[in-house]
């Protein structure tokens, strides 16, 4: 039950501050000081990417960006097992069910 409560609090906090004009750099500035780890997912030549931040042993946050590095969607969910390559790119552990994706307003 505590994990669901933590996820709900993170969603509430992010909902209050994120918009479609939020950049990947702004997200990094906010999240890096409080995250245990982070990793990128690059989606080929489309320019789209996702960045995941490990909050603690139970919760992670995923931010999805368009080719201009503007926020498209995000998700706060239970931690998955990560497999990172030597370049910091996540090879496994980034899949999130579509129903968990949230979309910034504004």
C-alpha positions as CSV (number, residue, x, y, z in Angstrom):
1,X,0.0,0.0,0.0
2,X,2.8,2.4,0.7
3,X,4.2,2.1,-2.8
4,X,0.9,3.2,-4.3
5,X,0.8,6.1,-1.9
6,X,4.3,7.2,-2.9
7,X,3.4,6.9,-6.6
8,X,0.2,9.0,-6.1
9,X,2.3,11.7,-4.3
10,X,4.8,11.8,-7.1
11,X,2.0,12.1,-9.7
12,X,0.5,14.9,-7.7
13,X,3.8,16.8,-7.5
14,X,4.6,16.3,-11.2
15,X,1.1,17.2,-12.4
16,X,1.4,20.5,-10.6
17,X,4.6,21.5,-12.4
18,X,4.8,19.9,-15.8
19,X,3.6,21.3,-19.2
20,X,4.2,20.4,-22.8
21,X,6.8,23.2,-22.8
22,X,8.9,21.4,-20.2
23,X,12.3,20.5,-21.6
24,X,14.5,17.5,-21.0
25,X,17.1,19.8,-19.5
26,X,14.5,21.2,-17.0
27,X,13.5,17.7,-16.0
28,X,17.1,16.7,-15.4
29,X,17.7,19.8,-13.3
30,X,14.7,18.9,-11.1
31,X,15.3,15.1,-10.9
32,X,19.0,14.5,-10.8
33,X,19.5,15.8,-7.3
34,X,16.9,13.5,-5.9
35,X,17.3,10.4,-8.0
36,X,19.5,7.5,-7.2
37,X,20.2,6.7,-10.8
38,X,19.0,7.7,-14.3
39,X,19.1,6.2,-17.8
40,X,18.2,7.1,-21.3
41,X,16.2,5.2,-23.9
42,X,16.8,6.3,-27.5
43,X,14.2,5.4,-30.2
44,X,16.3,5.2,-33.3
45,X,16.5,8.1,-35.8
46,X,13.1,9.6,-34.9
47,X,14.8,11.8,-32.3
48,X,12.3,10.6,-29.6
49,X,13.7,9.5,-26.3
50,X,12.8,8.7,-22.7
51,X,14.7,9.3,-19.6
52,X,14.1,7.3,-16.5
53,X,14.9,8.3,-12.9
54,X,15.2,5.8,-10.1
55,X,13.7,7.4,-7.0
56,X,14.2,4.6,-4.5
57,X,14.0,0.8,-4.3
58,X,10.4,0.8,-5.3
59,X,9.5,3.8,-7.5
60,X,10.8,5.1,-10.8
61,X,9.7,7.9,-13.1
62,X,9.8,7.9,-16.9
63,X,9.7,11.0,-19.0
64,X,9.1,10.8,-22.8
65,X,10.4,13.5,-25.1
66,X,9.8,14.4,-28.8
67,X,12.5,15.2,-31.3
68,X,12.8,18.8,-29.8
69,X,13.4,17.3,-26.3
70,X,10.0,18.6,-25.1
71,X,7.9,16.6,-22.7
72,X,5.2,14.4,-24.4
73,X,4.2,12.1,-21.5
74,X,5.4,10.7,-18.2
75,X,4.7,7.8,-15.9
76,X,5.4,7.1,-12.2
77,X,5.4,3.4,-11.5
78,X,6.9,0.5,-9.6
79,X,10.6,0.0,-10.3
80,X,11.5,-2.4,-13.0
81,X,14.8,-4.2,-13.3
82,X,17.2,-2.2,-15.3
83,X,19.9,-3.4,-17.7
84,X,22.1,-0.5,-18.8
85,X,24.8,-0.5,-21.5
86,X,28.2,1.1,-20.8
87,X,27.0,4.3,-22.4
88,X,24.2,4.7,-19.9
89,X,21.5,3.8,-22.3
90,X,18.8,1.5,-20.9
91,X,18.6,-1.8,-22.8
92,X,15.9,-3.4,-20.7
93,X,13.4,-2.3,-18.0
94,X,11.8,0.7,-19.6
95,X,8.5,-0.7,-20.8
96,X,5.4,0.9,-19.2
97,X,1.8,0.0,-20.0
98,X,0.1,2.7,-22.1
99,X,-2.6,3.1,-19.4
100,X,0.0,4.3,-17.0
101,X,1.2,7.2,-19.2
102,X,0.2,10.7,-18.1
103,X,0.1,13.8,-20.3
104,X,1.1,17.2,-19.1
105,X,-1.5,20.0,-19.4
106,X,-0.7,23.3,-21.0
